[in-house]
Amino acid sequence: MKRLLTYLKPHKWVMTAATILVLFIIVVELYRPIIIGDAIDDYINSYYTPYRVTTEDAPEAVPYRDLMLTKDRADSGALCYQMFLYEDRYYMAERLTAEECALLADADQTVLAAWVEGGAVPLTRDDLKALRHYDFTGILAAAALYLSLMLLGFVFNAADAWMLQKMGQKIVYRMREETFAHIHSLSLSFFNTTPVGKLVTRVANDTEAVNELFSMILVRLFKNVVKIIGFAIVMISIDARMAGFSFLLLPVVAVLTFFFRYMSRKAYQLTRTKITELNTFLSEHISGMKLIQIFAREKEKYQEFDKKSGELFAANWREVMIFAIFRPAIYMLSILAMIIIIGNGSASVLNGTLSLGTLFIFITYIGSFFEPIQELAEQFGTLQSSLASAEKIFSILDIEPEIVNPSHPVDVKIRGRIEFKHVWFAYEKSSQTGDYDYILKDVSFTIEPGQKVAFVGATGAGKSSILNLIGRYFDIQKGEILIDGVNIRDISTDVLRAAIGQVQQDVFIFTGDIKSNISLRNDQISMDQIRRAAEIVNADSFIQKMPGGYDEPVTERGSTLSAGQRQLLSFARTLAYDPAILVLDEATANIDTETESMITEALERLMTGRTTIMVAHRLSTIQHADKIIVMHHGQIHESGTHQELLAQEGLYKKLYDLQLVDA
């Protein structure tokens, strides 16, 4: 939570304004029932108040027969006129003492009947309008004030929601960008062990869960706590005895809330975990759908999906059931509390110790008192969900990149001289011995600028590892790798990788169009450069045949293109960036013989003036190399030109003869 709150620093004034608005909203909500309660006591039920004879110019004087009367709430010694209600009709008892007025106001129906028979004057509709003129006016004023507070509350709530939602979206936008940027900075080893679906969940789903914390939960938690305190203070200030009856069930509510908070937290955590598992499963299996269909594993994969979907359903259902029990339980307690208030309050009204307006205020408050308690418990659950999501996001942000840029990188213009000096490299330590499981062992070689060097050897010999090390996608354990005499650890990775153009066997095509896949949306690469690169690798021939040309839409992973076309686009992409070092990792493996012959001449032109490193299993594709290095069990076994290696009658000769036999 402390770490999350740091995201509020740029928005502290918005948060302060929202908090002040919340206080105003609470005051409005607390005051509204008081307006109605006072209107009941002061105007609707005010016929219990005695009238006294006054002059015409007295405040709130009303005509009655030949007299002018005014309500007198102070018990003066003058004779009074008392209005009372008997069998749905109003009567006026005239010229009473203060004691008689008080008795009449509390009289039962039998006593009132005696007063009617004793000469009380029945009041007409016109009499009532005249006598209660100021009561009607007071009710209208109370209604206008109530409506004004409703509108004011609406404005405050709308402004508060607008500010908080905007602030929440800005924070989530920042957090989403920060998470995505950090993921970009992580090393390849992280992506080799982390499912894509898990990362998608972190960037998309978990950040939205955190959005609820900033846009709703924090302020609502504050609001509900203040509302509960406010209700309690106001009720105690109005009538402490009635407030005591209102709070009788609070211990039960506290126990129920604590139990709900514990259960909902467990349910939220389980739901978030199951969502991550399902997203990971979907990401992996939708990407591998072709393989699933090739081996006819649709039924089995559906069963696996059904199991994971069922687990998510069960987790969601558990969450729903917890709410389904808690909400009615709190509602039932609020009804029981209201029954207690109505029962005791009605008795107090009948014996004259409590006014009807005060009873109304308590009934309204008790209906609203349990609502923030219920919301508070639910918000604690949502808070736990947001914190769980934040924890998952921070677990990604806390992963330190293995490849760190130097604090003071060497300014170097890369020409392409590569030197390995006694390089030892392992991807990970052995689980059995705890020592490094070395892939490369004491490897040393030098490639001069403009040279074409090929690495060959059996699978697992360390060829691709050498290519990854040149771009510093991994760091070595021992030795040095120098480019133009500078240790690559002292060169900025951006500068280093910008100088290396790599074409891999598995080509990734992004959703977009042809030109964006060549330029990778780099604004510094012009359309002319895109066309020129495509022409050099002969990709222009098939691009021009497409209906949209370079604007032809391309689906995810380039499923509408052939393997050869995707590979040609990869060549054009590399050429467009004009690298000093060219890396070809089985670059022609997925290209048919006809396509390969098309790009051979282009590759020759491309390699001119560039340091080129090739890895290939087909030895026929690397015979023109200036140097061929044969790798065996992570070490350099042989090196030389094609003819020199054949003459040595060593491992290269055996590999060459085996391919001749297979051919």
Secondary structure, 3 states (H helix, E strand, C coil): CHHHHHHHHHHHHHHHHHHHHHHHHHHHHHHHHHHHHHHHHHHHCHHHCCEEECCCCCCCCEEECCEEEEECCCCCCCCEEEEEEECCEEEEEEEECHHHHHHHHCCCHHHHHHHHHCCCEECCHHHHHHHCHHHHHHHHHHHHHHHHHHHHHHHHHHHHHHHHHHHHHHHHHHHHHHHHHHHHHCCHHHHHHCCHHHHHHHHHHHHHHHHHHHHHHHHHHHHHHHHHHHHHHHHHHHCHHHHHHHCCCHHHHHHHHHHHHHHHHHHHHHHHHHHHHHHHHHHHHHHCHHHHHHCCCHHHHHHHHHHHHHHHHHHHHHHHHHHHHHHHHHHHHHHHHHHHHHHHHHHHHHCCCCCHHHHHHHHHHHHHHHHHHHHHHHHHHHHHHHHHHHHHHHHHHCCCCCCCCCCCCCCCCCCCCEEEEEEEEEEEECCCCCCEEEEEEEEEEEECCCCEEEEEECCCCCHHHHHHHHCCCCCCCEEEEEECCEEHHHCCHHHHHHCEEEECCCCCCCCEEHHHHHHCCCCCCCHHHHHHHHHHCCCHHHHHCCCCHHHCEECHHHCCCCHHHHHHHHHHHHHHCCCCEEEEECCCCCCCHHHHHHHHHHHHHHHCCCEEEEECCCHHHCCCCCEEEEEECCEEEEEECHHHHHHHCCHHHHHHHHHHHHC
